[in-house]
Amino acid sequence: MAKSIGISEELIVNKIYQIRGQKVMLDKDLAEMYGVETRVFNQSIKPNI
């Protein structure tokens, strides 16, 4: 079972932007949601692109 990180759906929806027809989330917003620095977040996803 997935671990709940206690973030409201409304907060997530407000962090989704539409850019050139694509729905995107900024790395700084995702890092904030997971409680890590943006640099650490980017390092962790780099091998999984």
PEDA-V37253 format. One record per pair of residues at least 6 apart in sequence whose C-alpha atoms are under 7 Angstrom apart, sorted by the first residue. I is the first residue (numbers start at 1). GAP is how many residues later the second one is. D is the distance in whole Angstrom. If there is no record, write none. Layout:
i=I gap=GAP d=D
i=I gap=GAP d=D
//
This chain:
i=15 gap=10 d=6
i=15 gap=14 d=7
i=16 gap=7 d=6
i=16 gap=8 d=6
i=16 gap=9 d=5
i=17 gap=6 d=6
i=17 gap=7 d=5
i=17 gap=8 d=6
i=18 gap=6 d=6
i=27 gap=11 d=6
i=28 gap=10 d=5
i=31 gap=6 d=6
i=31 gap=7 d=5
i=31 gap=10 d=6
//
